[in-house]
Amino acid sequence: MTQAPEAWHAALNRLQLSGTPHVLATQVTSAGSTPREPGARMVITADTIFDTLGGGTFEWQTISAARDFLQQGSAGFHLE
Protein backbone atom coordinates (compact mmCIF):
# COMPACT_ATOMS: atom_id res chain seq x y z
CA MET A 1 0.00 0.00 0.00
CA THR A 2 1.26 3.45 -0.86
CA GLN A 3 0.47 6.63 1.04
CA ALA A 4 0.66 9.48 -1.45
CA PRO A 5 1.58 13.03 -0.42
CA GLU A 6 -1.25 14.47 -2.54
CA ALA A 7 -4.14 15.95 -0.52
CA TRP A 8 -7.44 14.06 -0.66
CA HIS A 9 -9.29 16.82 -2.56
CA ALA A 10 -6.66 17.04 -5.33
CA ALA A 11 -6.57 13.25 -5.61
CA LEU A 12 -10.37 13.06 -5.76
CA ASN A 13 -10.48 15.52 -8.64
CA ARG A 14 -7.71 13.76 -10.57
CA LEU A 15 -9.19 10.28 -10.03
CA GLN A 16 -12.66 11.40 -11.09
CA LEU A 17 -11.30 13.00 -14.26
CA SER A 18 -9.31 9.88 -15.14
CA GLY A 19 -12.13 7.46 -14.29
CA THR A 20 -10.01 5.60 -11.73
CA PRO A 21 -12.14 3.64 -9.23
CA HIS A 22 -11.87 5.16 -5.76
CA VAL A 23 -13.62 5.62 -2.43
CA LEU A 24 -14.01 8.88 -0.52
CA ALA A 25 -14.11 8.01 3.20
CA THR A 26 -15.40 10.62 5.66
CA GLN A 27 -15.32 10.41 9.45
CA VAL A 28 -18.80 11.56 10.43
CA THR A 29 -18.61 11.30 14.22
CA SER A 30 -16.21 10.61 17.06
CA ALA A 31 -16.36 9.75 20.73
CA GLY A 32 -13.72 10.49 23.32
CA SER A 33 -10.20 11.38 22.29
CA THR A 34 -9.56 10.91 18.57
CA PRO A 35 -6.67 12.01 16.34
CA ARG A 36 -8.95 13.65 13.76
CA GLU A 37 -12.19 15.58 13.98
CA PRO A 38 -15.50 14.65 12.33
CA GLY A 39 -15.31 15.71 8.69
CA ALA A 40 -11.80 14.29 8.18
CA ARG A 41 -11.53 12.63 4.77
CA MET A 42 -9.30 10.29 2.84
CA VAL A 43 -9.42 8.86 -0.68
CA ILE A 44 -8.67 5.18 -1.22
CA THR A 45 -7.83 3.33 -4.44
CA ALA A 46 -6.86 -0.31 -4.94
CA ASP A 47 -3.22 0.47 -4.17
CA THR A 48 -2.94 4.03 -2.80
CA ILE A 49 -4.37 6.13 0.01
CA PHE A 50 -4.51 9.91 0.02
CA ASP A 51 -4.58 11.74 3.37
CA THR A 52 -5.52 10.08 6.66
CA LEU A 53 -8.30 9.59 9.17
CA GLY A 54 -5.71 9.52 11.94
CA GLY A 55 -4.24 6.04 11.64
CA GLY A 56 -4.85 3.09 13.91
CA THR A 57 -7.51 0.42 13.81
CA PHE A 58 -10.29 2.74 12.59
CA GLU A 59 -8.25 3.77 9.55
CA TRP A 60 -7.17 0.20 8.73
CA GLN A 61 -10.79 -1.01 8.95
CA THR A 62 -11.87 1.86 6.70
CA ILE A 63 -9.20 1.04 4.10
CA SER A 64 -10.10 -2.66 4.18
CA ALA A 65 -13.83 -1.96 3.74
CA ALA A 66 -13.13 0.51 0.93
CA ARG A 67 -10.95 -1.98 -0.94
CA ASP A 68 -13.61 -4.69 -0.56
CA PHE A 69 -16.13 -2.21 -2.00
CA LEU A 70 -13.78 -1.45 -4.92
CA GLN A 71 -13.09 -5.14 -5.57
CA GLN A 72 -16.84 -5.82 -5.85
CA GLY A 73 -17.13 -3.06 -8.45
CA SER A 74 -19.76 -1.40 -6.30
CA ALA A 75 -20.88 2.19 -6.62
CA GLY A 76 -22.92 4.15 -4.13
CA PHE A 77 -23.05 5.16 -0.50
CA HIS A 78 -22.09 3.05 2.50
CA LEU A 79 -22.29 4.01 6.19
CA GLU A 80 -20.90 2.04 9.14
The first five atom37 places (N, CA, C, CB, O) and aatype in JSON, in Angstrom:
{
  "aatype": [12, 16, 5, 0, 14, 6, 0, 17, 8, 0, 0, 10, 2, 1, 10, 5, 10, 15, 7, 16, 14, 8, 19, 10, 0, 16, 5, 19, 16, 15, 0, 7, 15, 16, 14, 1, 6, 14, 7, 0, 1, 12, 19, 9, 16, 0, 3, 16, 9, 13, 3, 16, 10, 7, 7, 7, 16, 13, 6, 17, 5, 16, 9, 15, 0, 0, 1, 3, 13, 10, 5, 5, 7, 15, 0, 7, 13, 8, 10, 6],
  "atom_mask": [
    [1, 1, 1, 1, 1],
    [1, 1, 1, 1, 1],
    [1, 1, 1, 1, 1],
    [1, 1, 1, 1, 1],
    [1, 1, 1, 1, 1],
    [1, 1, 1, 1, 1],
    [1, 1, 1, 1, 1],
    [1, 1, 1, 1, 1],
    [1, 1, 1, 1, 1],
    [1, 1, 1, 1, 1],
    [1, 1, 1, 1, 1],
    [1, 1, 1, 1, 1],
    [1, 1, 1, 1, 1],
    [1, 1, 1, 1, 1],
    [1, 1, 1, 1, 1],
    [1, 1, 1, 1, 1],
    [1, 1, 1, 1, 1],
    [1, 1, 1, 1, 1],
    [1, 1, 1, 0, 1],
    [1, 1, 1, 1, 1],
    [1, 1, 1, 1, 1],
    [1, 1, 1, 1, 1],
    [1, 1, 1, 1, 1],
    [1, 1, 1, 1, 1],
    [1, 1, 1, 1, 1],
    [1, 1, 1, 1, 1],
    [1, 1, 1, 1, 1],
    [1, 1, 1, 1, 1],
    [1, 1, 1, 1, 1],
    [1, 1, 1, 1, 1],
    [1, 1, 1, 1, 1],
    [1, 1, 1, 0, 1],
    [1, 1, 1, 1, 1],
    [1, 1, 1, 1, 1],
    [1, 1, 1, 1, 1],
    [1, 1, 1, 1, 1],
    [1, 1, 1, 1, 1],
    [1, 1, 1, 1, 1],
    [1, 1, 1, 0, 1],
    [1, 1, 1, 1, 1],
    [1, 1, 1, 1, 1],
    [1, 1, 1, 1, 1],
    [1, 1, 1, 1, 1],
    [1, 1, 1, 1, 1],
    [1, 1, 1, 1, 1],
    [1, 1, 1, 1, 1],
    [1, 1, 1, 1, 1],
    [1, 1, 1, 1, 1],
    [1, 1, 1, 1, 1],
    [1, 1, 1, 1, 1],
    [1, 1, 1, 1, 1],
    [1, 1, 1, 1, 1],
    [1, 1, 1, 1, 1],
    [1, 1, 1, 0, 1],
    [1, 1, 1, 0, 1],
    [1, 1, 1, 0, 1],
    [1, 1, 1, 1, 1],
    [1, 1, 1, 1, 1],
    [1, 1, 1, 1, 1],
    [1, 1, 1, 1, 1],
    [1, 1, 1, 1, 1],
    [1, 1, 1, 1, 1],
    [1, 1, 1, 1, 1],
    [1, 1, 1, 1, 1],
    [1, 1, 1, 1, 1],
    [1, 1, 1, 1, 1],
    [1, 1, 1, 1, 1],
    [1, 1, 1, 1, 1],
    [1, 1, 1, 1, 1],
    [1, 1, 1, 1, 1],
    [1, 1, 1, 1, 1],
    [1, 1, 1, 1, 1],
    [1, 1, 1, 0, 1],
    [1, 1, 1, 1, 1],
    [1, 1, 1, 1, 1],
    [1, 1, 1, 0, 1],
    [1, 1, 1, 1, 1],
    [1, 1, 1, 1, 1],
    [1, 1, 1, 1, 1],
    [1, 1, 1, 1, 1]
  ],
  "atom_positions": [
    [[0.85, -1.17, 0.0], [0.0, 0.0, 0.0], [0.89, 1.23, 0.0], [-0.96, 0.0, 1.21], [1.91, 1.27, 0.69]],
    [[0.51, 2.21, -0.77], [1.26, 3.45, -0.86], [0.46, 4.59, -0.27], [1.63, 3.76, -2.31], [-0.73, 4.73, -0.55]],
    [[1.1, 5.4, 0.55], [0.47, 6.63, 1.04], [1.05, 7.76, 0.21], [0.72, 6.85, 2.59], [2.25, 8.03, 0.28]],
    [[0.21, 8.41, -0.57], [0.66, 9.48, -1.45], [0.63, 10.83, -0.73], [-0.2, 9.53, -2.71], [-0.23, 11.04, 0.13]],
    [[1.55, 11.73, -1.07], [1.58, 13.03, -0.42], [0.49, 13.98, -0.91], [2.92, 13.67, -0.64], [0.27, 15.03, -0.31]],
    [[-0.2, 13.63, -1.98], [-1.25, 14.47, -2.54], [-2.43, 14.56, -1.58], [-1.71, 13.92, -3.91], [-2.83, 13.56, -0.99]],
    [[-2.99, 15.76, -1.4], [-4.14, 15.95, -0.52], [-5.37, 15.25, -1.11], [-4.43, 17.47, -0.32], [-5.48, 15.08, -2.32]],
    [[-6.28, 14.84, -0.23], [-7.44, 14.06, -0.66], [-8.25, 14.78, -1.74], [-8.32, 13.74, 0.52], [-8.72, 14.13, -2.67]],
    [[-8.43, 16.1, -1.62], [-9.29, 16.82, -2.56], [-8.66, 16.9, -3.95], [-9.58, 18.23, -2.04], [-9.37, 16.82, -4.95]],
    [[-7.34, 17.05, -4.03], [-6.66, 17.04, -5.33], [-6.71, 15.65, -5.95], [-5.19, 17.51, -5.17], [-6.94, 15.5, -7.15]],
    [[-6.51, 14.63, -5.12], [-6.57, 13.25, -5.61], [-7.97, 12.92, -6.11], [-6.16, 12.27, -4.49], [-8.12, 12.29, -7.16]],
    [[-8.98, 13.33, -5.37], [-10.37, 13.06, -5.76], [-10.65, 13.64, -7.14], [-11.35, 13.63, -4.72], [-11.22, 12.96, -7.99]],
    [[-10.26, 14.88, -7.35], [-10.48, 15.52, -8.64], [-9.76, 14.77, -9.76], [-10.0, 16.99, -8.6], [-10.36, 14.48, -10.8]],
    [[-8.5, 14.45, -9.56], [-7.71, 13.76, -10.57], [-8.27, 12.37, -10.87], [-6.25, 13.65, -10.11], [-8.36, 11.97, -12.04]],
    [[-8.65, 11.63, -9.84], [-9.19, 10.28, -10.03], [-10.53, 10.31, -10.74], [-9.33, 9.57, -8.68], [-10.8, 9.46, -11.59]],
    [[-11.37, 11.28, -10.41], [-12.66, 11.4, -11.09], [-12.47, 11.72, -12.57], [-13.53, 12.47, -10.42], [-13.15, 11.15, -13.43]],
    [[-11.56, 12.64, -12.87], [-11.3, 13.0, -14.26], [-10.74, 11.84, -15.06], [-10.35, 14.18, -14.32], [-11.04, 11.7, -16.25]],
    [[-9.93, 11.0, -14.43], [-9.31, 9.88, -15.14], [-10.18, 8.62, -15.15], [-7.97, 9.55, -14.51], [-9.88, 7.66, -15.86]],
    [[-11.25, 8.62, -14.36], [-12.13, 7.46, -14.29], [-11.58, 6.32, -13.45], [0.0, 0.0, 0.0], [-12.03, 5.18, -13.58]],
    [[-10.61, 6.61, -12.6], [-10.01, 5.6, -11.73], [-10.95, 5.27, -10.58], [-8.64, 6.08, -11.2], [-11.39, 6.18, -9.88]],
    [[-11.28, 4.0, -10.36], [-12.14, 3.64, -9.23], [-11.52, 4.08, -7.9], [-12.4, 2.11, -9.21], [-10.32, 3.91, -7.67]],
    [[-12.35, 4.63, -7.04], [-11.87, 5.16, -5.76], [-13.02, 5.26, -4.77], [-11.21, 6.54, -5.96], [-14.19, 5.19, -5.14]],
    [[-12.66, 5.42, -3.51], [-13.62, 5.62, -2.43], [-13.23, 6.88, -1.68], [-13.68, 4.38, -1.46], [-12.06, 7.09, -1.38]],
    [[-14.21, 7.73, -1.39], [-14.01, 8.88, -0.52], [-14.57, 8.49, 0.85], [-14.71, 10.18, -1.09], [-15.78, 8.3, 0.99]],
    [[-13.7, 8.38, 1.84], [-14.11, 8.01, 3.2], [-14.14, 9.28, 4.05], [-13.14, 6.95, 3.83], [-13.21, 10.07, 4.03]],
    [[-15.23, 9.45, 4.8], [-15.4, 10.62, 5.66], [-15.73, 10.17, 7.07], [-16.51, 11.55, 5.11], [-16.63, 9.36, 7.27]],
    [[-15.01, 10.68, 8.04], [-15.32, 10.41, 9.45], [-16.47, 11.33, 9.82], [-14.06, 10.65, 10.39], [-16.33, 12.55, 9.8]],
    [[-17.62, 10.74, 10.17], [-18.8, 11.56, 10.43], [-19.04, 11.84, 11.9], [-20.0, 10.89, 9.87], [-19.79, 12.76, 12.24]],
    [[-18.43, 11.07, 12.79], [-18.61, 11.3, 14.22], [-17.39, 10.77, 14.97], [-19.91, 10.62, 14.74], [-16.58, 10.04, 14.41]],
    [[-17.28, 11.16, 16.21], [-16.21, 10.61, 17.06], [-16.68, 10.62, 18.5], [-14.89, 11.43, 16.9], [-17.6, 11.36, 18.87]],
    [[-16.05, 9.8, 19.31], [-16.36, 9.75, 20.73], [-15.04, 9.7, 21.5], [-17.26, 8.51, 21.09], [-14.14, 8.95, 21.13]],
    [[-14.95, 10.47, 22.53], [-13.72, 10.49, 23.32], [-12.59, 11.2, 22.59], [0.0, 0.0, 0.0], [-12.82, 12.1, 21.79]],
    [[-11.39, 10.78, 22.88], [-10.2, 11.38, 22.29], [-9.88, 10.7, 20.96], [-9.0, 11.29, 23.25], [-9.64, 9.49, 20.93]],
    [[-9.87, 11.45, 19.88], [-9.56, 10.91, 18.57], [-8.53, 11.8, 17.89], [-10.84, 10.8, 17.69], [-8.46, 13.0, 18.16]],
    [[-7.7, 11.21, 16.99], [-6.67, 12.01, 16.34], [-7.2, 13.0, 15.31], [-5.68, 11.1, 15.68], [-6.54, 13.99, 15.01]],
    [[-8.38, 12.75, 14.76], [-8.95, 13.65, 13.76], [-10.39, 13.97, 14.14], [-8.89, 13.03, 12.34], [-11.04, 13.2, 14.84]],
    [[-10.86, 15.1, 13.68], [-12.19, 15.58, 13.98], [-13.19, 15.03, 12.96], [-12.22, 17.11, 14.0], [-12.8, 14.64, 11.86]],
    [[-14.49, 15.01, 13.32], [-15.5, 14.65, 12.33], [-15.35, 15.57, 11.11], [-16.94, 14.76, 12.93], [-15.09, 16.76, 11.23]],
    [[-15.51, 14.99, 9.94], [-15.31, 15.71, 8.69], [-13.98, 15.39, 8.04], [0.0, 0.0, 0.0], [-13.75, 15.75, 6.88]],
    [[-13.08, 14.7, 8.77], [-11.8, 14.29, 8.18], [-12.08, 13.34, 7.02], [-10.88, 13.62, 9.26], [-13.0, 12.52, 7.09]],
    [[-11.29, 13.45, 5.96], [-11.53, 12.63, 4.77], [-10.24, 12.01, 4.26], [-12.18, 13.46, 3.67], [-9.14, 12.52, 4.5]],
    [[-10.41, 10.9, 3.56], [-9.3, 10.29, 2.84], [-9.86, 9.63, 1.58], [-8.54, 9.24, 3.73], [-11.03, 9.24, 1.55]],
    [[-9.04, 9.52, 0.56], [-9.42, 8.86, -0.68], [-8.6, 7.58, -0.79], [-9.19, 9.8, -1.93], [-7.4, 7.57, -0.53]],
    [[-9.28, 6.51, -1.18], [-8.67, 5.18, -1.22], [-8.86, 4.59, -2.61], [-9.27, 4.25, -0.13], [-9.97, 4.58, -3.15]],
    [[-7.76, 4.09, -3.19], [-7.83, 3.33, -4.44], [-7.37, 1.91, -4.13], [-6.95, 3.99, -5.58], [-7.09, 1.57, -2.97]],
    [[-7.28, 1.08, -5.15], [-6.86, -0.31, -4.94], [-5.45, -0.41, -4.36], [-6.93, -1.08, -6.25], [-5.14, -1.38, -3.67]],
    [[-4.6, 0.58, -4.63], [-3.22, 0.47, -4.17], [-2.64, 1.73, -3.51], [-2.36, 0.1, -5.3], [-1.47, 1.75, -3.15]],
    [[-3.45, 2.77, -3.36], [-2.94, 4.03, -2.8], [-3.97, 4.65, -1.87], [-2.57, 5.01, -3.92], [-5.18, 4.51, -2.09]],
    [[-3.48, 5.33, -0.84], [-4.37, 6.13, 0.01], [-3.88, 7.57, -0.02], [-4.42, 5.59, 1.47], [-2.68, 7.83, -0.09]],
    [[-4.81, 8.49, 0.03], [-4.51, 9.91, 0.02], [-5.09, 10.53, 1.28], [-5.08, 10.6, -1.26], [-6.3, 10.48, 1.51]],
    [[-4.24, 11.11, 2.1], [-4.58, 11.74, 3.37], [-4.8, 10.66, 4.44], [-5.84, 12.62, 3.23], [-4.42, 9.51, 4.23]],
    [[-5.4, 11.02, 5.55], [-5.52, 10.08, 6.66], [-6.74, 10.41, 7.52], [-4.24, 10.1, 7.53], [-7.18, 11.56, 7.58]],
    [[-7.25, 9.4, 8.17], [-8.3, 9.59, 9.17], [-7.7, 9.54, 10.57], [-9.4, 8.52, 9.03], [-8.42, 9.55, 11.56]],
    [[-6.39, 9.49, 10.65], [-5.71, 9.52, 11.94], [-4.94, 8.26, 12.27], [0.0, 0.0, 0.0], [-4.29, 8.19, 13.31]],
    [[-4.99, 7.27, 11.4], [-4.24, 6.04, 11.64], [-4.98, 5.08, 12.55], [0.0, 0.0, 0.0], [-6.15, 5.28, 12.87]],
    [[-4.29, 4.05, 12.96], [-4.85, 3.09, 13.91], [-5.87, 2.15, 13.31], [0.0, 0.0, 0.0], [-6.04, 2.07, 12.09]],
    [[-6.55, 1.45, 14.2], [-7.51, 0.42, 13.81], [-8.64, 0.99, 12.96], [-8.09, -0.24, 15.05], [-9.02, 0.38, 11.96]],
    [[-9.18, 2.14, 13.35], [-10.29, 2.74, 12.59], [-9.88, 2.97, 11.14], [-10.72, 4.07, 13.24], [-10.64, 2.65, 10.23]],
    [[-8.69, 3.51, 10.92], [-8.25, 3.77, 9.55], [-8.02, 2.47, 8.78], [-6.96, 4.6, 9.56], [-8.42, 2.37, 7.62]],
    [[-7.4, 1.48, 9.41], [-7.17, 0.2, 8.73], [-8.48, -0.49, 8.37], [-6.31, -0.72, 9.6], [-8.59, -1.08, 7.3]],
    [[-9.47, -0.42, 9.24], [-10.79, -1.01, 8.95], [-11.45, -0.27, 7.79], [-11.7, -0.97, 10.2], [-12.09, -0.88, 6.93]],
    [[-11.3, 1.04, 7.78], [-11.87, 1.86, 6.7], [-11.23, 1.5, 5.37], [-11.68, 3.35, 7.0], [-11.94, 1.33, 4.37]],
    [[-9.91, 1.4, 5.33], [-9.2, 1.04, 4.1], [-9.62, -0.35, 3.63], [-7.66, 1.09, 4.32], [-9.86, -0.55, 2.44]],
    [[-9.71, -1.3, 4.54], [-10.1, -2.66, 4.18], [-11.51, -2.69, 3.6], [-10.03, -3.57, 5.41], [-11.74, -3.33, 2.57]],
    [[-12.45, -2.01, 4.24], [-13.83, -1.96, 3.74], [-13.9, -1.28, 2.38], [-14.74, -1.23, 4.75], [-14.63, -1.72, 1.5]],
    [[-13.14, -0.21, 2.21], [-13.13, 0.51, 0.93], [-12.59, -0.38, -0.19], [-12.29, 1.79, 1.04], [-13.13, -0.39, -1.29]],
    [[-11.54, -1.11, 0.09], [-10.95, -1.98, -0.94], [-11.88, -3.15, -1.26], [-9.57, -2.51, -0.47], [-11.92, -3.59, -2.41]],
    [[-12.6, -3.66, -0.28], [-13.61, -4.69, -0.56], [-14.68, -4.12, -1.49], [-14.26, -5.2, 0.76], [-15.1, -4.77, -2.45]],
    [[-15.13, -2.91, -1.2], [-16.13, -2.21, -2.0], [-15.63, -2.05, -3.44], [-16.45, -0.82, -1.37], [-16.37, -2.31, -4.39]],
    [[-14.37, -1.63, -3.59], [-13.78, -1.45, -4.92], [-13.67, -2.79, -5.66], [-12.4, -0.8, -4.81], [-13.95, -2.86, -6.85]],
    [[-13.26, -3.82, -4.96], [-13.09, -5.14, -5.57], [-14.41, -5.69, -6.1], [-12.48, -6.12, -4.56], [-14.43, -6.4, -7.11]],
    [[-15.51, -5.37, -5.42], [-16.84, -5.82, -5.85], [-17.35, -5.02, -7.04], [-17.82, -5.7, -4.7], [-18.33, -5.41, -7.68]],
    [[-16.67, -3.91, -7.35], [-17.13, -3.06, -8.45], [-18.36, -2.28, -8.07], [0.0, 0.0, 0.0], [-19.12, -1.84, -8.94]],
    [[-18.58, -2.09, -6.78], [-19.76, -1.4, -6.3], [-19.65, 0.11, -6.51], [-19.99, -1.7, -4.82], [-18.56, 0.66, -6.6]],
    [[-20.8, 0.73, -6.58], [-20.88, 2.19, -6.62], [-22.01, 2.59, -5.69], [-21.1, 2.74, -8.08], [-23.02, 1.89, -5.61]],
    [[-21.85, 3.69, -5.0], [-22.92, 4.15, -4.13], [-22.42, 4.64, -2.81], [0.0, 0.0, 0.0], [-21.26, 5.04, -2.67]],
    [[-23.29, 4.61, -1.83], [-23.05, 5.16, -0.5], [-23.07, 4.03, 0.51], [-24.1, 6.25, -0.15], [-23.91, 3.13, 0.43]],
    [[-22.16, 4.08, 1.46], [-22.09, 3.05, 2.5], [-21.78, 3.74, 3.82], [-21.02, 1.96, 2.17], [-20.88, 4.58, 3.88]],
    [[-22.51, 3.4, 4.87], [-22.29, 4.01, 6.19], [-22.15, 2.91, 7.22], [-23.45, 4.96, 6.56], [-22.98, 2.0, 7.3]],
    [[-21.09, 2.99, 8.03], [-20.9, 2.04, 9.14], [-20.73, 2.81, 10.41], [-19.68, 1.12, 8.9], [-20.56, 2.21, 11.47]]
  ]
}
